[in-house]
């Protein structure tokens, strides 16, 4: 769907207290859809998906993840990722790697 856009990941910034932020060359709704698929491949359960608000919430191994996608004005989106996981940086690293991979193709 948007593997080419996701592969153009521009930045990843994170801190222990603030959300991780990724800039992705795709519209917010496409970013949320791709994020949802990536999180499911990692074993997360999607608990909330709101395209109008640009938010997605998921749970993985008891940890909550909240993603917020906002258009950045240049045809791309900023994706903020918040988590209450003790090792949030590792979780975001795994998510980023999964998001950058092309989606599996369905066999006919």
C-alpha positions as CSV (number, residue, x, y, z in Angstrom):
1,X,0.0,0.0,0.0
2,X,2.4,2.7,1.1
3,X,5.7,0.8,1.5
4,X,7.5,3.2,-0.7
5,X,6.3,6.1,1.4
6,X,7.1,4.5,4.7
7,X,10.6,3.6,3.5
8,X,11.1,7.3,3.1
9,X,11.0,7.6,6.9
10,X,12.6,11.0,7.6
11,X,13.2,11.1,11.3
12,X,12.8,9.3,14.7
13,X,13.1,11.3,17.8
14,X,12.4,10.0,21.3
15,X,12.8,10.7,24.9
16,X,12.1,8.9,28.1
17,X,9.3,11.3,29.0
18,X,7.9,12.4,25.7
19,X,6.3,10.7,22.7
20,X,8.4,9.3,19.9
21,X,7.8,11.2,16.7
22,X,8.2,9.9,13.1
23,X,7.7,11.9,9.9
24,X,6.2,9.7,7.2
25,X,5.6,10.6,3.5
26,X,1.9,9.6,3.5
27,X,-1.5,11.0,4.4
28,X,-2.6,10.4,8.1
29,X,-5.3,7.9,7.2
30,X,-2.8,5.8,5.3
31,X,-0.3,6.1,8.1
32,X,-2.8,4.8,10.6
33,X,-3.9,1.9,8.4
34,X,-0.3,0.8,7.8
35,X,0.5,1.3,11.5
36,X,-2.5,-0.9,12.5
37,X,-1.3,-3.7,10.2
38,X,2.3,-3.4,11.5
39,X,1.1,-3.5,15.1
40,X,-1.0,-6.6,14.4
41,X,2.0,-8.3,12.8
42,X,3.8,-7.6,16.1
43,X,1.0,-9.3,18.0
44,X,-0.7,-6.2,19.3
45,X,-4.5,-6.0,19.7
46,X,-6.1,-2.8,18.3
47,X,-8.4,-1.4,20.9
48,X,-9.4,1.9,19.3
49,X,-9.1,3.2,15.7
50,X,-10.5,6.7,14.9
51,X,-9.6,8.1,11.5
52,X,-11.4,11.4,12.1
53,X,-9.4,12.0,15.2
54,X,-6.2,10.5,13.7
55,X,-5.7,8.2,16.6
56,X,-5.1,4.5,17.2
57,X,-4.7,2.7,20.5
58,X,-3.4,-0.8,20.9
59,X,-2.2,-3.2,23.6
60,X,0.7,-5.6,23.5
61,X,1.9,-7.7,26.4
62,X,-0.1,-5.5,28.8
63,X,1.4,-2.3,27.5
64,X,-0.7,0.5,26.0
65,X,0.4,2.2,22.8
66,X,-1.3,5.4,21.5
67,X,-0.5,6.7,18.0
68,X,-1.6,10.1,16.7
69,X,-1.2,11.0,13.0
70,X,-1.4,14.6,11.9
71,X,-0.8,16.0,8.4
72,X,2.4,18.1,8.2
73,X,1.4,20.3,5.3
74,X,3.7,18.9,2.8
75,X,1.8,15.7,1.9
76,X,3.3,13.8,4.7
77,X,2.3,13.1,8.3
78,X,3.8,13.3,11.8
79,X,3.2,10.2,13.8
80,X,3.5,10.5,17.5
81,X,3.8,7.3,19.5
82,X,3.2,7.1,23.3
83,X,3.5,4.0,25.4
84,X,3.4,3.0,29.0
85,X,5.7,0.1,28.3
86,X,8.8,0.0,30.6
87,X,11.0,-0.4,27.6
88,X,9.1,1.9,25.2
89,X,12.2,2.7,23.1
90,X,12.6,-1.0,22.2
91,X,8.9,-1.4,21.3
92,X,9.1,1.7,19.1
93,X,12.2,0.3,17.4
94,X,10.4,-2.9,16.6
95,X,7.3,-1.0,15.4
96,X,9.4,1.2,13.2
97,X,11.1,-1.8,11.6
98,X,7.8,-3.5,11.0
99,X,6.2,-0.4,9.6
100,X,9.1,0.0,7.1
101,X,8.6,-3.5,5.8
102,X,6.4,-4.1,2.7
103,X,3.0,-5.6,3.7
104,X,2.7,-9.3,2.9
105,X,1.0,-10.0,-0.4
106,X,-2.1,-12.1,-0.3
107,X,-2.0,-15.2,-2.5
108,X,-4.7,-15.6,-5.1
